[in-house]
Amino acid sequence: MSSAQSAASILMIGAHDTGKSNYLARLWLALRRGNGLLGIPEDPEHIEYVEELITELRSGRYVGRTDNDGEARDFEGRAIIGAGPQKGAFVEVLVPDVAGELWETASGEREVERQWVERIRQCRGALLFLRFGSKHHVDALNWVTSAAAMKAPIAKLVAKPSQVATQIFLTDMINVLETNLGKAIPGVTPRVAVIVAGWDSIPAEGREGGPAAYVDQIYPMFGGRMLDEGRLAIKPFGTSITGGDLRTAGHRDEYLKSNADQEGYVVYQANDGTLTQSEDMTVPAAWAAGIDLPETD
């Protein structure tokens, strides 16, 4: 991306309770701090919504459900690239935060509202969120172990017909993005940053191989789809918003005693294959916007 390219829109996608709002709050704090891949030269307008999210994090609470009836509450501002070969160039970052039900409906009905098709076509990249610990996670049906359940009355089985298995939902979203993302922007390879939220709450053995290995283990169908990139570039990132699980005994107290504005980290595989941990929470958004990640030392 050259300095002449001043527009890069990034779309946040995910079912509800997958960490979109928590990441948006932490992203804003990192942008304002300005010592990462992305910073902001001045405060954007209309950030009251994001400030409300930040207040929750500063109080030692994860941001709860946000309800906006499918309407976008856009977080936008002019960011400056702070590292790498594009250092000093500006990029307009637009992050519409939309209720998860909109995307769940799109998956269940295999159709996206036209207004969102047009918006996706204008976006340079996307952040696709998942969180295995979500209470809304839906397991894929195991036809062997579910034999007993299949004997239940059909009405009971379809009591929640809108519930699509999580990995099918994620695969559907990649298909939607491959069809539409960046189609209105000539000459770009659209990027999808897959965000594994709540990375710190995953057992240590699940984190050993990094985000890609974790996704492949938990969501094998979706993991396979990530490898089949097509016209997209897809990269998984693990994110910890608070540097540890606030529900773990003792960590919330430590978090409240610390500088909560500077907590959190990102885990990803560097260009040379090294599993890397960074305190720069802008890394996934910057990569999705087309900014190359720095080489490891």
N, C-alpha and C positions, 0 to 999 in steps of 0.2 A: 504494500500500500504506500503510495507516494504522498507527499504533503499536499498535492493537488487533489487527492481524493479526500474529501472532507466529510463524507457521509457514510456511516456504517451503522445499520440498525440491527439490533440483536433481540430476538424474540425468546421469552421465557415460556417453556411448555412443561406441563406435568399435571398429573392427577392431584386432587387436593390432599393435603397432609404429606407432601413430598419435599418440603423445605424451600419452596420458591421465595416466600416472603422473608424467611430468615437469611437466606443468601443475599437478597436485595438489600436488607439492612446492613449486613456486613460489607457488601460491595460499596455502598455509599460511604461508609466510614473509611474504607481503604482509599477510595477515590479522593476523599477530602484530605486524607493524610498526605497523599501525593508522592510516596516514596517507592511505588511499585511500577509495573509496566504501564499502568494508566493512572492519571491524576486529573484534577480539574483546576483550571486557572481561576475560576470564580464560581460562586454558588449559583446553581440553576434556580429558576422560579418554580413555585408550586411543589415544594418538597415536604409539605406538611404531613402527607401520608407516610413517607419514608421516615420522617422524624418520629412519628408515633411507633413505628416498628423498632427503631433504635432505642426508644425509651424502654420497651419491653426487654430487649437484650441487656441493657444497662442494669435492669432490675433483677437480673439473674433468672429470667424466664424466657423460654422459647416463644417465638411469635406464634400465636394461635391462628385459627382459621380466619381468613379475610374474605369477606363476602362483598362482591361488587356486581352481582347480577350479570356477569359476562362482559361488563364494560371495562375498557382498558383504563388503568390509572397509570399514565405514562411517567416513568422516571427518565428524564432526558437532560442532557447537558453537553457542553463542549469539553471533551477530555484531551489531554496532551499525553503523547507517548513518552514515557520516561526512561526507556532503556532499549538497547538493541539498535540495529541499523536504521530504524525509522525514528530514532529519538528526536524529539522536538517538533515532530509533525502533529497536526491536530486531527481529531476524529470526532464527529458528532455521534454520540451514543444514545440510542433510544431503546429503553427496555420496558415494553408494555407488560404489566403484571395482570394476568387475567385469571379469573376463578377456574379451578381445576375441572369443574363440571363441564365447561365448554369443550375441553379436549376429550373428556370421557364420553360425552355425547357424540363427538366426531368419530371416536373409535367404534362405539357401539352401532352407530348408524352408517358407518363408512362414508360419511359426507361431512365436509367442512363448510360452514357458512361462507357465502361469497365474499362478504366484507373481510373475512380473515384470509381467504385465499389471496385476495389482492394485497393484503398486508404482508403475508408470508413471502410473496413474490418480490416485495421491495426490500426484504431483509437480507443482510449479508451473512448472517449466521444465526444459530439458535442454541439455547441452553435447554437440554432435555433432562428433567429431574426424575430421580427414583430414590426411594428410601425403603429398604426391606423391613425396617421396624415399624412402618406405618400400620396403623390399625385398619387401614383400608386396603392393605395388600391382599390380593386374591391369588391363591395358588393355582397353578395349572392342574387340570384334572388328571389324576393318576388312574388309569383304567383298571389296574390290577387291585390296588388298595381301596379303590372306591366301589368295588363290586357290591358291598352291602348297601351303600348309599343309593346305588342305582335301583334297588328294590323298593325304595320309598315312593309314595305317590308322586306323580309328575308335578302336581300343583306345588308340592313342597320343594321339589328340585328347582322350579323356576320362580320361586317366591321373590327372588331378586334378579330378574332377567337382565337388568342393566349391568350386572357385575361381570366384566370381562376379565379374564386372567391377566395379571399385571404384565407378564412378558408379552402377551398378545397386544395389549394396549401400547406398550413401548415399541413393538415392531410396527404396529399401525402408524404410529407417529413418525417413525423413520420413513415409512413409505410415503406419507403425506409430505414430508419435508423433501424427499428426493424428487417428488413430482413438481413441487412449487417453489422451494426455497431459492431465492436469488435469481429467479427466472427473468426478472425485469432489469437485472444488472449484467451488462455484457462482460464476458471475459473473466468471470470469477469462478472459483471452485467454492461453493458454499460449505461452511464448516458447522458441524454439530458437536458441541461439547456436552457429553453425557455426564451429568453431575450425580455422583453417588453420595447423597446427603447423609449426615449422621455417621460419617466414617469412623469417628471415635467410639461409637456404640457397637461396632461390629467386633466380635471376638478376635483376639490377636491372630489366631490361625487363619481366619478369613481374610485378614489384611496382608498376609505375608507376600502374596504374589502381586499385590497392587490392584487398582480398580478394575482393569481389564480381566484379570484372572477371577476376581470376585464375581463380576457380572456373568462371566462364562459359567461359573459354578452354580450360581443361584438362578440365572435366567438363560439356560443354554440356547434356546431358540433365538432370543434377542442377541445373545453374544455372537451367534453365527451371523445374524443379520448385520451386526456392526462391522464384521469382516468383509461383507459384501457391500462396499461403499457406493458403488455406482458413480454418480456424478458428485457425490458428497465427499468431504473429508470428515471422519468421525474419530473423536478422541475422548476417552473416559478420564474423569478427574474425581478423586475422593475429597470431600470437603468436611472440615470440622469448624463449626461456627463459633464454638466457645472453648476450643482447645481441650475438650473432654466432655463427658456426658454429665449434664447438670443434674440428672437423676441419680448419679452415683454419690454415695455417702462421702461427704468431705469436699467434693470438687466444687459444689456451688459456693461454699464458704470461701474456698481459695479464689474462685473466679471473682467474687464480690470484693475481695481484698486487693485484687490485681487491677491493672488498667484495662477495664473491660473493652475499651475501644480498640485495643491492639491484640486481642485474643484471636484465635482461629488459625487454621493452616489449610493448605491444599497439597494433595499427593497426586503425582502424575508420572508418567514415563517420559523421560527426556528424549531428545532426538537420538542419542546414542544408546538408548535402551535402559539407562540407569533409572531406578526408581527414586524419585526426587520428592522431597518435602519442602514446601515454601510457605513463608508467612505472608506472602503477597496474595491476598484474596481476589485481586483483579485478574489473575492469570487465566482462569477459564473464559472470562468475558473478553479479555484481550485476544486470546487465541481465536475465539469464535468471530471476532471482528476482523480477523485477517492478519494479526500481528504475530510475527515469528517469536517463538520462545527462545530465551537466551540459552547458550550452550552451557553445559555443566563444567565446573572447574576440574 
